[in-house]
């Protein structure tokens, strides 16, 4: 499939010679910016904040030292750290990677005891070589880290005479002594494979259950670009029976338990133009965020000590079409004062999925999509601290306009996905409500001119608003706005040294709320970092 898409011109890049990149290198002055991409460029960097680390005693464990040349997984053994206890205030994963030569973007995972603790992708290298790193707070998997476990990691790769990049990674866990600020799950479970499907057997005193699903459309086929698929009779290279609407569902014993909008991940070879991503990857490309589903309303059913079937599926994928991966972890908090908790599911109410995808042919073909879904589930548990009722309402919406010309020499998308969730927990005390509003945006176009110059202009947005209330009064809040913009062009169908590639990119990551403020902006031109500014 030709990887294309996206939109209008970027504004000029602001130069800030005095700004510093995290490694200490100063941002380039205008005179240092080349006229086009060369054989080397700045190492990948993201505006997302590093993981906060406490000032306590720490212990480090190596999880993996591996070189990936093919699809053979790395396998090793994890041993808990010595000298930092068995409860930690924070656990931080760090991946350090390096690669040089020529290579595609590759997807990877890291499992400890079968629990997926990282899903990642890789940057595309320069001939001279690049290095990058990923940090992730994995404190919530502390239960997994308290005993020796098998480790499996894979970044599937192909190395031959053309694609020469061997991916070299070193992964560690750093444990910080002390108690975490928030209670971590008592158990971290995975699903069991049975002849009837995947099952979960929960502890009989589970009082909160959260499933997390690392859902990614990938593999280089059309489902990597699911947001562009169209239904017949539209004349486009990627088809789906009902158009681009995708929804990740989780079911318990066949009953719908959770819905979510997948994040529109873009990997570092995406949208036909790797020059967009050489320095600044798209949001979440190196640390894929899992979808979380609060399954506590189903705890009354799951706490009976029996295995229950749990299924994850992606609505909208054509039958038999590969390309989606959706591994599941289940996080469980237990009632310390009861061996068994009883309860019941009281509400499981979903609307019909609304999905309208209208095709209008012409010199510029057009597909307008309007889709959405709503689910409410509610249940109660009789715990050691009284009856607790949990109600989860989730509302999804997808609005997009896809335009393309014959031959797809112009291919553009303007799309917005919203995923709004309200969780209300009520018992003998004041009711607690958490409202989360997620918005993902994609706006851009790819064009191929008569001179064989391919140009992609693209803006991506990842936004979220979280508000916590108790008895109607706001007790905590946060706002996230992570925006990437890029504009890159090169000559296609010529040797690499004749592409004459140029490109600018920028990212601004803003997170503020009752816990403080973080604001960082990056900009690049022709692979050179031109701005690294912090405002908080």
N, C-alpha and C positions, 0 to 999 in steps of 0.2 A: 504494500500500500504506500502511496505517496503521502508523506507526513506533512500536511499543510494546515494552515489556518492564519488568520488574525488581522489587524486594523490600522489606526491613524498614526501620524507622525509624533515622535517624542519631542518634547522641548529640549533645548540645549542642556548640556551637563554643566553643573556648577563646579568650578575648580576650587579646591581648598588645600593649598600646598602645605599648610601647617598641621592638617589633620593627620592622625596616626592610625595605621592598621594594627590589629591585635598583636602581630609579631614584632612591631616596632618600626616597620618600614613606613616612611613618610609618603603621603599621597603625592602623585606626580604633578609637576607643574606643566603648563601648556606646552612648553618646549620639549618635554620628555615624551609626549604622546606621539606614536608613529602614525604615518598616514594610513596604514592598513595593518592587519594582523601579521605577525611574524611567525617564527617557529617556536616561540615560547611566550608565556603570559603569566599573569599573577596567579598564585595558588587560589583555589576556590575559597570564598568567604561568604558568610551570611550575616545579615543584620540581626538575626534572632539572638536573644540574650544567652550568655553562658549560664550553666547551672550554678546557683548559689551554693557555696560550700561552707559548712560550719567550721568554727575555729576550735575543733576538738581533735583528740588523738585519731589518727587514721591508719588503716592497713590496706595494702593493695594486693590483688590477686590477678594473675594473668589468665584470661579465658581462652585466648586463641592467638597463635602465631601461624600465619598461613599465607601461601601463595596460590592464587586461583588461576589455573590455566585451562580448565575444562569444567565438567559438571560433576566432579568428584567432591563430596562434602569433606570438610575438615572435621575430624572427630577427636575429642579429648575428654579429660575429666576435670571437673571443678571440685576443689576442696575449700571448705569455709576458712576464713582468715583466722589467724591466731593472734590474741592480744587485744581484740576490740569487742569482746563479748559476743552475744548472739542476738542482741537487739541494737539497731543502729539509728542514729538521728537522720542519716541520709546515706544512700548508696548511689554512686555515680558511675555510669558506664562511659568509657572513652574508647573510640575507634580511631586509630591513626592509620592512614592509607597512603600509598604512593603507587604511581604507574607512569610509564612513559612509552612513547612510540605512537601507534595508531590503535584505537579500540573504540567499540561502541559503548554506550551506557549499559550497565548491567544491573540486575536486581539481586538482592540478597536478603538472607535472614540469619538470625542467631537464636538458637534454642538452648536453654539450660533445663535439664530434666523434662524435656518436651514442651516447656513453656516458652513461647516466643517473646523475647525481651527486646528485640530490635528487628525492624524491617527497614531496609535501606536501598539506595541506588548509588551508582558511582558517577563521578565526573568523567568526561572524555578528556584524554591527556593531550599534552603537546608532545612533539617529537623529543624535546629536551627533558620532559618529565615534570610532573606536578606532585604535590603532597596536599592532603586535606585531613581534617579530623571532624568527628561527630561526638558530641556529649549529650547524655540523656540521664534524667533522674529516673532511676529504676527502684526507688525505695519501696514501691508498692509490691514488688516481688520478693520482699524479705523472707517470707516463708519458704520460698524455693531455695534461697541461699543458705539456709541453716543446716543443710546436710549435703554430703557429697552427691554430685549429680553428673550424668553424662552431658557433654557439650557437643552440639552439632552446629556447624556454620557452613553456608554455601553462598558464594557469589558466582553464579554460573557464567562461564566465560569460554571464548573460543580464541585460540592462539594458532596462527598459521603464518604463511609467508606474507600475507597482507595485513592481518590484524595481529600486531606484535605485542600489544600491551599485556603484560602479566600483572595482575592485581595483588599487591603485597599489603597485608593488613596485620596490625597488632591491636588486640582488644584487652582492656583491663577493667576490673571493678575496683573502686576505692570505697572503703567502708569507714564511716565516721561514727565514733563511739557516742553513745547517749540515746535518749528516747526521741522518736520523731515528733514533730509538731502536731501531726494528726495521726490518729490510730490507723495503722496499716492493716490490710486483710489478714485474718488468722490463717486462712488457707488460700492457696493459688492452685486451681485445678485445671486439667485439660479434659477434653472429651475423649471417651473411649470408643474405639471402632468395634462395631458388632455387625452380625449379618443383617440386622434390620436398620443399620445406619449408625450415627454417632449418638452416644448417650452420656448423661451426666448423673452421677450419684453424689448428692450433696450431703454434708453432715446434717444430722437430724435436729440440730439446734441452730441452724443458720437463721440469722435475723436480718441480714442484708446480703443480696446477691447481685453482682454486676458482671455482665459478660462484656468482653472487649474483643473486637473483630478487626484484624488488620486486612481490610478489603482493598485490593488494588487491581485495576484493569491493566493488563500488561501483556508482554509476549511479542510485541511488534505487530500484531494483527489489528483488526478493526476495533476490538474492545479496549485497546490502549487509548483510542480516540473515540470512545463511546458517545461523547457529546456531539459528534459530527454525523453519526449514522442517520440514515433516512429510510423511509418505507417506500415500497413500490407505489406509484409508477415513477418516482423521481429518478433521474439519470445521474446517479452518484456512485462512486467506487465502493463505499462502505454502506451496506444495507442492514436494517433490522426491521423485523415485522411491524413494530409499533413505534419506530423512530428512536430518538435519543434518550427518552426517559429511563433512568436507572434508579433503583431503590434497593437497599440492602435490608433484607428481612431476617429476623430470627424467630423461630417457632419452637414451642415447647409442647411435646405430645400432639403435634399437628395444629395447635392453636397459636394464632399470631400473637407474639409477645413483644416485639419491638420493630420499629421501622427507622430508617435513616437515609439521608442523602449522602452518597459517596463523595469524598473530596476529589475534585478534578485534578489529580496529580499529573504533572508534566515532568518527564525525565529529561536528562541533559542532552539527548539527541532529538528532542521533541519539536514539533511544529516546523519540520523540514530544515531547521537552522541551528546547528550546534553552536554557532558563534554567539547566539543569545546567552548561552549558559556557561561559557568557559570559566568565568570568574564568579558570577552570582547565580546560583541555582534557583529554580522556582521554589516557592514556599513549600517546606515539608519534603523536598526531594530526597534529602539524605537521612531524614528521621521521620518516617511515615507515622502519622498519628492514628491510633486505632479508634474506631467507632466504639462508643460505650453505650450499653443498654442496661437500664436499671430493671432487673428481673425480680425485685423484691415482692411485687404483687403476686408472683407465682411461687413464693417461698412456702406458702401453706401446702401446695401440691408437692414441691420438691423435697420437703422435709420428712417424707415418709420412709426414707431409708432404701427406696427402690431406685433402680436406674430409670431415667426418663429420657426420651428421645429429644435431642436438640438439633435443629436443622438451620443452616444459614444458606440463603439463596439470594441471587441478584435478579430482580424483576427487570424484564426488558431484553435480556440476552437471548438472541435467537437459539432455538433448540440445537444442541450439539456444537454450539460455538465455544471454543476454548478461550482462555485469556483472563479469567478472574481467579484470584487466590483469596481465601477468606479464613485463615486459621483463627481459632477461638481460644482465649483464656477465660477462666471464670474465677472472679475474686469473691471471697466469702468472709463475712464477719459473723462470728458466733456469739451466742448468748452464754456468757461465762457461768451463769448461775442456774442453767437448766440443761439437762441432758437431751431434752426434746422440746421443740417449739411446735405448736399446732396453729392452724389458721385455714384460710380459704381464699380463693380468687372470687371476687364479687362482681367485677365488671371486666369485660373484654369486648370492646365496641370499636369497630373500624368502619369508616366510610368506604364506598367503592373508590377505586383508583380513578381519578379523572385524568384523561390523557388525550389531548387533541393535538395532532400534528398535521398541519395543512400545507400542501405543496402548491406553489404557484410557478408555473414554467415561464420562461422568457429569456431575453438576452442575458439577464441575470436571474438565474433560478433562485427560488426562495422557499424555505420551510419555516413556518412559524409553529412553535410548540408551546403549549400551555398544559401543565400537568400538576398533580398534587394528590395528597393522601393525608388522612388524619386517623390517629389511633389513641384510644384511652383505655388503660388497664388499671384496675384497682384491686387491692386485697388487704387482708388483715392478718396479724399474728398475735397470739396471746403469749407474751414474753414474760420474763421475770420482773419486768418493770411495767407490766400492764398491757392492755391491748393497744397495738400500734397499727394504724392504717396508712398505707402508701398508695398514692394515686399518681400515675404518670400519663401525661398527655403529650403527644408529639405530632407536629403538623409540618408537612413537607410541601414545597412548591418549586416548580421548575419553569422558567420563562426563557425562551431562546429564539433568536432569529439567525438562521444559517443561509448565507448567500454564496453562490458560486457561478462561474461562467462555464460554458462548454469546454471540455478538456481540463477543467479545474485549474486553469492558469491564474484565476483569481478565486480565492477560497476564504470566506470570512465568517466569523461567529461573534454574536453579542449575546451572552448568557448570564443568568443569575439563578442561583439555587439558594433556597432558604430552608433551614431545619431548626424549628423552634420547639423547645421542650420545657414543660413545667412539671416539677416533682414536688408533691405536697406530702408531708409526713405529719400525722396527727396522733396524739395519744392523750394521756392525762394532763400534760403540760401544754404550753402554747404551740400552735401549729407552725411548722417550719416549711417555707416554700422557697424553691430555687428555680428561677426563670433563666433559661439559656437561649439566646437567639444567635444562630450561626448564619452567616451570609458568605457565599463563595461567588466570585465574579470572574468572567473571562471575556475579553473584548479585543479583537484584533483581526488581522488578515495577512495572508501570504499571496504574493503576486509574482508572476514570471513575465518579465518584459520581453520585447522583441530582440533585445540584445543578450538574452539568456541570463539576465541578472535576476536572481531570486531574492526577494525582500520580504521579511516578516516583521511586522510591528504588532506588539502584544502587551496588554496590561492584565495582570492577574491580581485578584484581591482575596484575602482571607480575613474575615472580620467576625468578631464574637462579642456579645454583651452578656454578662452574668450578674444577676441581682439576687441576693439572699434576703429573705424577710422572715420575721418572727412576729406572729400576731399582727401582721400587716405593716410592721415597722421595718425599714431597711436596716440591716445589720452589716452587710458587706456588699461590695460591688467591684466590677472590673470591666474594662473595655479594651479590646484588641483590634488593631488595624495593621495588617501586614500586606504591603502593596509592592508588587514588582512591575517594572516597565522595561521593555527592550525594543530595539530597532536595529536590525542587522541585515546585511546584504552581501551576496557573493555570486560569482559567475559559476553556473553549473555546467556539467559535462566537459570539464577540462581537468588536467592534472592539478594536484593540490597546490603546487607553487604558482599556478596561474589563476587562482580564484579571486585574488585582489579583494579579500574580505574586509569589511568594515563593520563596526557595530558599537552601539552604546547600550548600557543597561544601568538600572538603578533599583534600589530596594529601600523602603523605609518601614521600620518595625516600631510600632508604638503600643505600649501596654501601660495602662494607668488605672488607678482605682484606690480603694481604701487601704491597700498595702503599699502604695507608692507609685513611682513613675519610672518608665524606661522608654527611651526614644533614641534610635540610632538610624542614620541614613548613610547609604553607600552609593557610589556611582563609578562607572568604568567607561573607558573608550579604547577600542582596539586592544582589549586585553590588559590595559593598564588601569590600576585603581586610581581614580581621580578625586574621590571624596570619601572621607570616613568621619562623620560628624555625630557627636553625641549631644543631646539637648537636655537630658535629665541628670 
